[in-house]
């Protein structure tokens, strides 16, 4: 049985989610990349509520699934989270390697004021 990259990423993400959980004090910053867009959400797993979100589908975050659009999504989600009263988060990289778009989004969110 051969396993493709998508299945490997799902398994890695499941392993990460065993350890990473967002609380009311420190919600989870979850990211997702499709072929066309970049998505980020700040989630309180205890209450099962999305506190803030941003994507390239929305306004003011660029277009496409590129590193530059990941930077703009990171800044935007950090601003929206701070407006909702969140300063610290735990980072859920979604099974992706911490490199490229993932690192760019995380660094932009840190520069915009989120602590993780």
C-alpha positions in Angstrom: 0.0 0.0 0.0 1.5 3.3 -1.0 0.8 6.4 0.9 0.6 9.8 -0.8 1.8 13.1 0.5 -1.7 14.2 1.5 -2.2 11.1 3.7 1.2 11.6 5.3 0.4 15.3 6.1 -3.0 14.1 7.6 -1.2 11.6 9.9 1.4 14.2 11.0 -1.4 16.7 11.7 -3.2 14.1 13.8 -0.1 13.5 15.8 0.4 17.3 16.4 -3.3 17.7 17.4 -2.8 15.1 20.2 -0.4 17.5 21.8 -1.6 21.0 20.7 -4.9 22.3 22.0 -6.2 25.8 22.4 -7.6 27.1 25.7 -9.5 30.2 26.5 -6.3 31.8 27.8 -4.1 30.6 24.8 -6.2 29.7 21.8 -4.8 27.7 18.8 -3.6 29.5 15.7 -4.4 26.9 13.0 -3.3 27.4 9.4 -4.4 25.7 6.2 -3.1 26.0 2.6 -5.0 25.0 -0.5 -3.6 25.3 -4.0 -5.2 28.8 -4.4 -5.6 30.3 -0.9 -4.1 30.7 2.6 -6.3 30.4 5.7 -5.6 31.1 9.4 -7.9 30.8 12.4 -7.6 31.5 16.1 -9.7 28.8 17.8 -10.7 28.2 21.4 -11.0 24.4 21.5 -12.6 24.4 25.0 -15.6 26.5 23.8 -15.3 25.3 20.2 -15.4 28.9 18.9 -13.4 30.6 16.2 -12.2 33.9 17.7 -10.6 35.4 14.7 -9.8 34.4 11.1 -8.2 35.6 7.9 -7.7 34.3 4.4 -6.7 35.3 1.0 -10.4 34.9 0.1 -11.2 37.8 2.4 -10.5 41.5 1.9 -7.1 43.0 2.4 -5.0 39.9 2.4 -3.6 39.5 -1.1 -4.3 36.8 -3.7 -3.0 33.3 -4.2 -1.1 30.8 -2.0 2.3 32.5 -2.0 4.7 33.5 0.7 3.8 37.2 0.4 0.1 36.4 0.8 0.9 34.2 3.8 2.7 37.2 5.4 -0.4 39.4 4.8 -2.7 36.8 6.3 -0.4 36.4 9.3 -0.5 40.2 9.9 -4.3 40.3 9.4 -5.1 37.4 11.7 -2.9 38.8 14.4 -4.6 42.2 14.2 -8.0 40.6 14.4 -7.0 38.4 17.3 -5.6 41.4 19.3 -8.8 43.3 18.6 -10.7 40.3 20.2 -8.4 40.5 23.2 -6.0 37.6 22.4 -2.3 38.2 22.9 -0.9 34.6 23.2 -1.6 31.6 21.1 -0.3 28.1 20.5 0.8 27.5 16.9 -0.8 24.6 14.9 1.2 24.2 11.7 -1.4 21.8 10.3 1.0 19.0 9.5 3.1 21.2 7.2 6.9 21.6 7.6 7.9 24.8 9.4 9.4 26.4 6.3 8.3 28.8 3.5 4.7 29.9 3.8 4.3 28.4 7.3 7.3 30.2 8.6 6.4 33.5 6.8 2.9 33.4 8.3 4.2 32.7 11.8 6.8 35.4 11.7 4.3 38.0 10.4 1.9 37.1 13.2 4.7 37.5 15.8 5.7 40.9 14.3 2.1 42.0 14.5 2.0 41.3 18.2 0.9 37.7 18.8 3.1 35.7 21.3 3.8 32.0 20.7 
